[in-house]
Amino acid sequence: MRLTTMIGAVLAGLVALPALAVAATIGGVYYAPQYDYRDFFAATDGRNFPVILAGNAFPGVDPDVVARDLLPAMQAAKPRPALTFTYDRPIPPASPDYRLVLVFDPANNLNADPVCAGEPARFQPGKPGRFYVYAIYCRNDRAMSFTTAWTQASGPADPRIEQLFRQLFMVIFTDQQRRYAQLDPSLIP
């Protein structure tokens, strides 16, 4: 009887293991026809890559502390190019102007292109203990790719946030999308 109890406990632990290993949930993803990973790589390799934060990821926590703690998590989870995430934007903006916009607790009907064009983001009330982000990769005033991601997190330094960024960056900056460039390389702006 004791052996069957131990086997049952081990099996229950193994069933729960995949749920613990996946720290984040990634929503649906969109890639613009112009999205090309090679373009992203060329624009970011060995360079600073601006990140814009919109909203309040952790209500009740100073936004400067949140920004300070999120930057190392993003850098540790960065995609393959040798880029450096930064909150600094060049003045005047680079041309083309590549950047990542992270909107925390976005409104359900928030669209990516207006955010890239500089329109203010809209938000919904956050849920305590949940880190929810709408990630938009912008080139000038157009979204190249976007998705949502969420995980349980107790604060901006929670290790689950770094794991979320690891999964998120593999999706939003995927090297599997090259549709536009494959059709006709001369059409890439």
DAURUR-V225809 format. One record per residue. N is the residue number from 0. PSI is psi as a letter, one per 30 degrees, with the letter a starting at -180 (NA if undefined). Layout:
n=N psi=PSI
n=N psi=PSI
This chain:
n=0 psi=e
n=1 psi=e
n=2 psi=e
n=3 psi=e
n=4 psi=e
n=5 psi=e
n=6 psi=e
n=7 psi=e
n=8 psi=e
n=9 psi=e
n=10 psi=e
n=11 psi=e
n=12 psi=e
n=13 psi=e
n=14 psi=e
n=15 psi=f
n=16 psi=e
n=17 psi=e
n=18 psi=e
n=19 psi=e
n=20 psi=f
n=21 psi=j
n=22 psi=f
n=23 psi=l
n=24 psi=k
n=25 psi=k
n=26 psi=a
n=27 psi=l
n=28 psi=k
n=29 psi=k
n=30 psi=k
n=31 psi=l
n=32 psi=f
n=33 psi=f
n=34 psi=k
n=35 psi=k
n=36 psi=e
n=37 psi=e
n=38 psi=e
n=39 psi=e
n=40 psi=e
n=41 psi=e
n=42 psi=f
n=43 psi=f
n=44 psi=j
n=45 psi=g
n=46 psi=l
n=47 psi=k
n=48 psi=j
n=49 psi=k
n=50 psi=k
n=51 psi=k
n=52 psi=k
n=53 psi=k
n=54 psi=a
n=55 psi=j
n=56 psi=e
n=57 psi=i
n=58 psi=k
n=59 psi=f
n=60 psi=k
n=61 psi=k
n=62 psi=e
n=63 psi=e
n=64 psi=e
n=65 psi=e
n=66 psi=e
n=67 psi=e
n=68 psi=f
n=69 psi=e
n=70 psi=e
n=71 psi=e
n=72 psi=e
n=73 psi=e
n=74 psi=e
n=75 psi=f
n=76 psi=g
n=77 psi=l
n=78 psi=a
n=79 psi=e
n=80 psi=l
n=81 psi=i
n=82 psi=l
n=83 psi=j
n=84 psi=k
n=85 psi=l
n=86 psi=f
n=87 psi=k
n=88 psi=k
n=89 psi=k
n=90 psi=k
n=91 psi=l
n=92 psi=k
n=93 psi=l
n=94 psi=j
n=95 psi=l
n=96 psi=j
n=97 psi=k
n=98 psi=l
n=99 psi=k
n=100 psi=k
n=101 psi=j
n=102 psi=j
n=103 psi=k
n=104 psi=h
n=105 psi=l
n=106 psi=k
n=107 psi=f
n=108 psi=g
n=109 psi=k
n=110 psi=l
n=111 psi=e
n=112 psi=e
n=113 psi=e
n=114 psi=e
n=115 psi=e
n=116 psi=f
n=117 psi=g
n=118 psi=k
n=119 psi=k
n=120 psi=l
n=121 psi=l
n=122 psi=l
n=123 psi=l
n=124 psi=k
n=125 psi=l
n=126 psi=k
n=127 psi=k
n=128 psi=g
n=129 psi=k
n=130 psi=j
n=131 psi=k
n=132 psi=k
n=133 psi=j
n=134 psi=k
n=135 psi=k
n=136 psi=j
n=137 psi=k
n=138 psi=j
n=139 psi=b
n=140 psi=g
n=141 psi=k
n=142 psi=k
n=143 psi=e
n=144 psi=l
n=145 psi=l
n=146 psi=l
n=147 psi=l
n=148 psi=k
n=149 psi=l
n=150 psi=l
n=151 psi=k
n=152 psi=k
n=153 psi=f
n=154 psi=l
n=155 psi=f
n=156 psi=g
n=157 psi=k
n=158 psi=f
n=159 psi=f
n=160 psi=e
n=161 psi=e
n=162 psi=e
n=163 psi=e
n=164 psi=e
n=165 psi=e
n=166 psi=e
n=167 psi=e
n=168 psi=e
n=169 psi=f
n=170 psi=e
n=171 psi=f
n=172 psi=h
n=173 psi=k
n=174 psi=g
n=175 psi=f
n=176 psi=j
n=177 psi=g
n=178 psi=e
n=179 psi=e
n=180 psi=e
n=181 psi=e
n=182 psi=e
n=183 psi=j
n=184 psi=f
n=185 psi=f
n=186 psi=f
n=187 psi=k
n=188 psi=NA
